[in-house]
């Protein structure tokens, strides 16, 4: 029962040191910013501008809240890390709820601050003409797969050199994903982000694939990194030989004599 309780993360609900309320607020606010700024750029109609807006916003959000919650701002990332044991179950579920609420809030603020003529360009994702639901599912699957794979690699504890640039690397992965995805599916890449726009604009056509595709892709990316590619290994500490131990002892001896 102790192991099950630990895996579920039930103790975090009462442990103030776990910082769960602050983490949930961070995920809410980070996803709010994502939907406001990312979806706000859709009105430009420029794929590169839209892609950069989403990527840079993700980078900024991770930089701002990463130390509090890990800066997931995406249920696909949360589910991927949950499956490989990096996030407790209860925390993961609460993260997703906070992300969805934040995305809806961000899209609602964006709509309130936009003119009526902009309502067709507030970030609602949809399949492009000629793209089938199966194709759209595949696109969303791979967009999330590469994102979570990059997240796992950039945040690997055995690669401390990448820690400082992790927000930039993850943001660039989001940018590349949008460059590929926007012309095909609108590049949901993030179930919460897609839900925020859908709720505010009341547009849910093919909405299922913007959940199933990214979540399965995120899980696949995390499993691929952990079990196929393999996480980085901790630097090995050189073994101390008899000669090195003897040398150390001599240095200690002479220093005490002097």
N, C-alpha and C positions, 0 to 999 in steps of 0.2 A: 504493500500500500504506500510505503514511503516513496518508492521509485515512481509509482503512478502519480502521486501527488506532486512530485518534483517535475515530472514530464508535463503535467497539466499546468503547472505554475500557479496552483491555487493559493499558495502561501503569499504570492505577490499582491493578492487582493487586500491583505491586512498588514503586510510589511511596508512600513513607511519608507524604509531605506531603498526599496525596489524602485521607487519613483514612478510608479505606473501612471498616476494621474497626470504628472507633468509630461510623460511620454505620449499619452493620448492627446493632450492638448497640442503637443508639438506636431504629431501626425495630422491632426485636424487642420492646424494652421498651415502646415507645409502643403497639403493638398489643396487647400483654399487658394493659396498663391498660385499653384500650378494651373488650376482652372481659370483663374482670373487673367493671368498674364499669358499663359499658353493659348487658351481659347480666344483671348482678346486679340491675338495676332492673326487669327484666321481671316479677319476682315481684309487683310492686305492681299489675299489671294495668291501670295507668292510662296511656293513650297519651301524654298530655302529660308525665307524669313520666318515662316511658321515653325520649321524644324529647329532653327536656332532659338526661337522664343521658348519652346518646350525644353530644349536641352539646357539652355542657360538658366531657366527657372529651376529645373531639377538640381542643377549644380549649386545654385544659390540656396535652395531649400536645404540640401544636404549639409552645406557649409554652416547654415544657421541653426539647424535642429539636430544634426547628426550626433552630437555629443549627448543629447537627451534621450532620443528614441532609436537612433541608428539611421534615421532619415529614409525610411522605406518609401513613403508617399505613394505606394502602389500595392494593391492586394496581390499581384503576381509575384512581387518580390517577397512579400510577407509569407505567402503560402509556400514559395520555394524554400525559404530559410526554415520555415516550420517543419517541412517534411524531412529535412536533413538534421533536425534537432538543434538548430541555432536559435530558435524562438519557441518558448513554451506555448502550448495550445491556447490557453485562455488569453494570454497576451496577444497572440496572433489574431484571434477572433475579434478582440476589442480594437486592435489596430485597424482591421478592415472596416469595422463599424465607424471608427473615427475618421478614416480616410474617405469613406462614402459621404459622411455628413459634411466634411470639409469641402469635398468636391461640389456637392449640391450648393453649399453656401457660397463658394467662389463663383459658380455659374450664375447664381441668383443675383449676386452683387454686380457681376458683369452685365447681366441683362438690364438691371435697374439703371446702370450708368451708360447704357447704349441707346441710340435712337431707334425708333421703330424700323427704320430702313436697314438696320444692321441685324435684324433678328434672323435672317437667313444665313448669317455668317458668325454664329456664336459657338462654333465648335461641335455641332452635332455630327457624329460619325455615321457614315453610311457607305455601302458598297458602290463603287463606280459602275457605270453602265457596262455590261458584259462580264463583270466579275461575279461568279457564282458564290453562294454561301460557303460551299466547301473550299473554294479558293481563298475566300476571305478568312475562313477559319485557319487555313494553312499560313497565310500571311501573318495573322495575329499571333499564331503559335511561335513562329520564328522570331518575330520582333521581341517577344518576351523572353524567349530562350537566350538570345544573344545578350539581352539586358541583364538577366540574372546571372548568366555565366560571367559577365564582366564584373558585376557586383561582388560575386564570390571571389574572383581573382584580385580585385582592387582592395578588398577588405580582409584578405587572408592575413591572419596574425603573424604568420611566418615570413611575411614580406613587408617589413616595416618601412622600407623605402617608398612604397606606393601609398602609404597612409596619407601623406600630405596632399597628394594629387588625386586621391580617390574621387572627390566630388567632380573634378574636371573630367576624369576618364569616364565616369558614369554618365555625366551630362553629354559627352560626345557620343556615347552609345545610344542615348535617347535621340540625339540629333540625327544620326545615321539611320536609325529605325524610322524616323518620321520622313526622311527624304525618300525612303523606299515605300513606306506605308501610305502616306498621304494620297498619292495618285490612285491607290488601289482600294483601300478600306477607310481612308480618313485617318489612319494610324491611331487606333484607340490605344493599344499597347499597355493600357492601364484601365482595368475595369471600373475603378472609382471615378476616374476622369471621364470615361464614357457615360457612366451613370449620371454624373452631375449635369452634363449637357442634356441628356435624354429627359431627366426629370423636369428641368426648368422649361424645356421647349416642348415637352410632351411627345417626343419622337422615339419610339421603341422598336422600329422595324429592324429585324435581324439582330436584336440586342443580345441575344444569347451567345452569339459567337464572340462578342466583345468581352464576355466573361470566361467562357469555356476555353477559348483559344489561348488568351494570355496566361490564365492560371495553369493550364496543362504545360504550356511552354515554359513558364517560370519554374515549375516543378522539375521538368526535364533538364533545364539549364543547371539547377542546383545539384541534381543527381549526377549529371554528366561531369560537373566539376569535382564533386566529392569522390565519386566511385570510378570514373573512367580516366579523367585527366589526372586526378589526384591533387590534393592540396600541397602547397610548398612545404618542404621539410625545414624544421628548425635548424639553424646553424649548429653544427656539431662542435662541442668543446674539445680541443685537442687533449688526448690522453696524456696523463703525466707519467713519464717513464722514470725508472730508477735514477737515471742520470740527472734529470731535472729536479727530482726531489732532493738528491744529494747536494746539488748546486744551491738550492734554496736553503738547505740546512747550514751549508758553509757560510752563506751570506748572513744568516741570522747569528751564527756563532761569532763571526768576525765583528759584526756590528755591536754585539753585546760586550765583546772583549775591549772594543775601543770606547 
